[in-house]
Amino acid sequence: MTTLYVPDRAKKRKLAEEAKLTAPSGGEGNRVNIIAQLEDAEGNPTGPQLDLPHDADPKQLEALLNALLNNDDKVPFAFYAADAEVVGPLGLHLSSRAASVENVLRIV
């Protein structure tokens, strides 16, 4: 005899919320992360290579860079990838410029 365990609604809801937090961003067929290296204008790395979700936007990149640089005061930054300023989601920016995500993306 096999016993089937069905968690209660609260536990199901909690498990679903945890799955959302740990799941890669994007829809089922669109789960692409981008390996990126943030660099300063001279080409010097500002930290380690990062595994970024494709839907990361400039505000999130700015918060990340300020954290990497240990900036107490939030400094505004502009980000450039594939020879153009990133103004929206990173994945959309790259796909509109036919940029490859097979190599490490340099973000200046």
Kinemage of the C-alpha trace (Angstrom):
@kinemage 1
@onewidth
@group {chain A} dominant
@subgroup {mainchain}
@vectorlist {calphas} color= white
{ca met a 1} P 0.000 0.000 0.000
{ca thr a 2} L 1.348 3.439 -0.979
{ca thr a 3} L 0.622 6.569 0.995
{ca leu a 4} L 0.365 9.850 -0.898
{ca tyr a 5} L 1.334 12.894 1.131
{ca val a 6} L -0.423 16.117 0.134
{ca pro a 7} L 0.843 19.225 1.964
{ca asp a 8} L -1.698 21.681 3.305
{ca arg a 9} L -2.438 24.946 1.462
{ca ala a 10} L -0.111 27.103 3.548
{ca lys a 11} L 2.789 24.747 2.974
{ca lys a 12} L 1.999 24.556 -0.779
{ca arg a 13} L 1.943 28.354 -0.965
{ca lys a 14} L 5.256 28.615 0.909
{ca leu a 15} L 6.881 26.028 -1.361
{ca ala a 16} L 5.592 27.871 -4.446
{ca glu a 17} L 7.004 31.182 -3.167
{ca glu a 18} L 10.377 29.575 -2.448
{ca ala a 19} L 10.401 28.057 -5.936
{ca lys a 20} L 9.800 31.500 -7.453
{ca leu a 21} L 12.700 32.962 -5.469
{ca thr a 22} L 15.144 30.233 -6.465
{ca ala a 23} L 13.988 29.692 -10.056
{ca pro a 24} L 15.918 31.350 -12.874
{ca ser a 25} L 14.259 34.485 -14.165
{ca gly a 26} L 12.118 34.549 -17.272
{ca gly a 27} L 9.514 32.242 -18.740
{ca glu a 28} L 9.859 28.513 -19.212
{ca gly a 29} L 11.616 28.746 -22.581
{ca asn a 30} L 13.515 31.928 -21.805
{ca arg a 31} L 15.755 31.050 -18.859
{ca val a 32} L 19.063 32.511 -19.897
{ca asn a 33} L 21.613 33.928 -17.525
{ca ile a 34} L 24.474 36.076 -18.725
{ca ile a 35} L 28.048 35.767 -17.487
{ca ala a 36} L 29.275 39.351 -17.247
{ca gln a 37} L 32.365 41.225 -16.153
{ca leu a 38} L 31.753 44.762 -14.889
{ca glu a 39} L 34.643 47.047 -15.838
{ca asp a 40} L 35.548 50.691 -15.412
{ca ala a 41} L 36.086 53.001 -18.394
{ca glu a 42} L 39.759 51.953 -18.606
{ca gly a 43} L 38.867 48.258 -18.836
{ca asn a 44} L 39.851 47.310 -15.271
{ca pro a 45} L 37.548 44.731 -13.622
{ca thr a 46} L 35.463 46.120 -10.757
{ca gly a 47} L 34.914 42.697 -9.221
{ca pro a 48} L 34.513 39.036 -10.119
{ca gln a 49} L 32.647 37.711 -13.137
{ca leu a 50} L 28.943 37.603 -12.351
{ca asp a 51} L 26.096 35.326 -13.377
{ca leu a 52} L 23.345 37.864 -14.107
{ca pro a 53} L 19.707 37.158 -14.956
{ca his a 54} L 18.725 38.247 -18.452
{ca asp a 55} L 16.097 40.596 -17.019
{ca ala a 56} L 18.577 42.617 -14.913
{ca asp a 57} L 18.029 46.310 -15.574
{ca pro a 58} L 20.330 49.340 -15.109
{ca lys a 59} L 18.937 50.109 -11.626
{ca gln a 60} L 19.791 46.581 -10.479
{ca leu a 61} L 23.227 46.763 -12.096
{ca glu a 62} L 23.801 50.104 -10.355
{ca ala a 63} L 22.845 48.669 -6.958
{ca leu a 64} L 25.118 45.683 -7.580
{ca leu a 65} L 28.080 47.837 -8.601
{ca asn a 66} L 27.645 50.142 -5.606
{ca ala a 67} L 27.673 47.055 -3.369
{ca leu a 68} L 30.791 45.668 -5.077
{ca leu a 69} L 32.572 49.000 -4.646
{ca asn a 70} L 31.377 49.350 -1.023
{ca asn a 71} L 29.891 52.778 -1.781
{ca asp a 72} L 27.997 54.096 1.242
{ca asp a 73} L 26.506 56.859 -0.880
{ca lys a 74} L 24.730 55.465 -3.920
{ca val a 75} L 26.641 56.662 -6.981
{ca pro a 76} L 24.742 56.773 -10.293
{ca phe a 77} L 26.291 54.790 -13.146
{ca ala a 78} L 25.568 54.261 -16.833
{ca phe a 79} L 26.284 50.831 -18.290
{ca tyr a 80} L 27.436 50.024 -21.817
{ca ala a 81} L 27.419 46.609 -23.437
{ca ala a 82} L 27.641 45.641 -27.110
{ca asp a 83} L 28.710 49.227 -27.929
{ca ala a 84} L 25.505 50.847 -26.646
{ca glu a 85} L 24.090 52.096 -23.342
{ca val a 86} L 21.960 49.582 -21.452
{ca val a 87} L 18.616 51.311 -20.838
{ca gly a 88} L 16.354 48.302 -20.278
{ca pro a 89} L 16.601 44.612 -19.436
{ca leu a 90} L 20.038 43.227 -20.255
{ca gly a 91} L 18.753 40.266 -22.298
{ca leu a 92} L 16.574 42.504 -24.466
{ca his a 93} L 19.492 44.893 -24.963
{ca leu a 94} L 21.727 42.059 -26.156
{ca ser a 95} L 19.161 40.379 -28.381
{ca ser a 96} L 18.316 43.664 -30.116
{ca arg a 97} L 22.022 43.995 -30.994
{ca ala a 98} L 22.519 40.338 -31.926
{ca ala a 99} L 25.195 40.088 -29.234
{ca ser a 100} L 26.392 36.633 -28.208
{ca val a 101} L 25.912 35.364 -24.676
{ca glu a 102} L 28.321 32.489 -25.359
{ca asn a 103} L 31.281 34.593 -24.207
{ca val a 104} L 31.752 36.678 -21.082
{ca leu a 105} L 29.950 39.968 -21.631
{ca arg a 106} L 32.011 43.060 -20.845
{ca ile a 107} L 29.854 45.765 -19.241
{ca val a 108} L 31.563 49.150 -18.946
